[in-house]
Each structure stands twice: as structure tokens, then as C-alpha cells.
Amino acid sequence: MTVRSKFVDKVSKATLIQLLDDILEDCIVNDGEKDSILEEHNCRADKARSLFDIVKKKGDSASRKLIAHLQIRDPTLHSELGLSCGQPAPPAAELRGDQGGSTTLIPTTEDFWRAKRNDKNIYTVTKNNIRNRVALLITNIKFTDKSLNREGAERDEENMENLLTDLGYEVVKHTNLTAKAIDGALLTFSTHPKLKDTDSVLVVIMSHGKLGTILGVDGKDDKFHIDNIYKHLGSEKCPALLDKPKIIIIQACRGVHEGSVRVTTCATVDSDDDDMCVDEIKDDTLRRFAHREKDFISILSCTPDTVSYRHKGSGSFLIQYIVDIFNSVAREDDIEELFRKVMQRFESPLGEKRQMPVKDRCSLTKRFYFYPGLSTI
């Protein structure tokens, strides 16, 4: 049977309606085309055939988007059809064991910490700070719509909890939250009693997502806006974290496109530096105010509008690489260098797939080192 025949034979009516809503939102079809598919065909198979044919006529980009939505809506059917666009990566794309990483966290030395602690370009870290570290870990694995369940995410949760604990953080862990509950968990975390004595915080959120949002367990309309993380932990709402690094890790798709493109030519664009215009500061009372958003650094699992990949057995590639890199070199590298090395790891293809994490909203003014194992020395 062809892909078209299998799709027509096996796709359910409920999935068809969901896919129509998805491609309408993506502007692949308009309202008239959607109504035509639903109203001009009486049986499910005819509706499926019409949907398939209309999207195919729209071209490769439209077809890839439909495939990505099908993978989310009905992963079993997606797998049966042998389609190539979607979140879970092929089994051959597991993290390779020949990349020289450590499976356990290598501790720093007290000499290294002493050499850094008086450097004004490095955030201050004391042994007492390390003993008061706290992190927030949120993982959505099971969804109300079971077709959205994230196989392999259990491994991500386990790996991140182990890494955070090894780095000296008390882990506040939540699993399977709605968008409202994610927001509530962040608000509660922003009042944690350890924040006043910690040197830093880590917030890790793993779920499905779209550009600018993370999905709660109630489905595609259950959206938590990523911007709320910065509001809840920023200077105004969380003064306990003033001038302290706030490290955000988000494992979630940011769209439906693949992260690869066909390169046909090389081109360079010349640009002139813009002149900077700074208003004269006239009032010394500005000293009373703090920056609304400062000392953040975030890493997102993929570039805007693209998907990120997850292996069903090993978990997502971002989390695998973070654990591997942090275990190996957090003893001597600052957080920006650690994230750069994680991104560098993605230069190697994931089988036929491509994914590139991005650092986002970085407002660190100094370098931050974890000094793993220091509190036990």
C-alpha cells in the first residue's frame, strides 16, 4: 500500500479533525477548504483522501508540516507510515559513546576555586552558597491526549535530577503540570527560603512547545508563556535573586519545521554598525533602581519555528548532551562556555536530522562557575 492509501485507511475521524485545525492555524488551508473537506464528503475515508490531496498540492513545506502534526496527534500511525518529519529521532541517532564524555560529574579543586574567587569578573560563590542551591525541574510526560505522550522523557527527568543534585542543587520537582500549574510552580519557587542564600538557580522545563510557549498537559491550547519565567524571577518580583545567575533550560519544540535546509549558494551581507544614541543621565536617583531583567542565561533546545528531537530510550538530545558536557568540564568551564560546547555538539548530524539549540536572553555580566563538589572539600 502507498502512504496515501495507508493514511486514508487508518487515520481516525478525531485525528482528521485535529489535523484540520492544525493546518488551518498554519494557514495551509483556509476556512473554505476546511469546510469543504468536512461537509462535502460523507465518509471518513473520503475526508482523509481529500485532506491528503489538498495538502500534497500545496507543496513540500505544507506536507512536512502535516507530517509533523500527525506525529504529535497519532505517533503510531506516523510510525506505520514510515514518515521522516517529526519529534522522535530515529533509533540510530542515539548519543554516540565515542565522544569522550564522562558518565559522572568530575569535581573541581579547591585551588581552582581559590584562584577565581577574588576575580571581579566572576560571580561570587561560597561554600555556604553551594549548600543553599535550589533548582526547579518540571517535566511533562503524560498528556490528556495520550497521543501527545513523550516517550523517553522519563529518562530526561532522571538524568537532569541527577545532574542538578550532583551540582549541589536541592531539586524541587514537578511532573505532568497544566500551564496554570507551571505558572504556579514558578511563583512558589520564587519565594523559596533558600533563594536569599544561594548563589544561583536553575530552572529546567521539558514538554511540547510552540514559539514562545510551553504546552501544559491539557493539550495544544494549554499554553504557558516562557516570558513569565523572566517576570517571576526578575528583580521586581524576586529581589532575593538580585545579581545572581538564573539559568534556564527549556527542552521543547518551537514550531513544526525541520532544522535543516538545502544550501545552494554562499552569500555574505555587508552591514554598517548603527550609531548608538544614549540619553544623558541627569538624575542620580537612578541608583535606587535595579535592572528589570539581569543575570539570566537560557538555552532553548532548537531555533525558532523548528522541532527538537527525542530518542525513545535515551531521552532528548539536548538533555543528553548537557549531562555529558557538564559532567566532563563543569569543573573548569563557566556556564556560557558549557552552553557553547553543548551547541557545538549539535554540529554533528542526528542521523538525517538537524537541530541547533540557541542561547537566549543572556544578561549575565560576569562569568559563573558551578565548582562541582566544592562544598564537600
Secondary structure, 3 states (H helix, E strand, C coil): CCHHHHHHHHCCHHHHHHHHHHHHHCCCCCHHHHHHHHHCCCCHHHHHHHHHHHHHHCCHHHHHHHHHHHHHHCHHHHHHHCCCCCCECCHHHCCCCCCCCCCCCCCCCHHHHHHHCCCCCECCCCHHHHHCCEEEEEECCCCCCHHHCCCCHHHHHHHHHHHHHHCCCEEEEEECCCHHHHHHHHHHHCCCHHHHCCCCEEEEEECCEECCEEECCCCCCCEEECHHHHHHHCCCCCHHHCCCCEEEEEECCCEEECCCCCCCCCCCCCCCCCCCCCCCCCCHHHHHCCCCCCCEEEEECCCCEECCCEECCCEEHHHHHHHHHHHHHCCCCCHHHHHHHHHHHCCCCECCECCCCEEECCCCCCECCCCCCHHHC
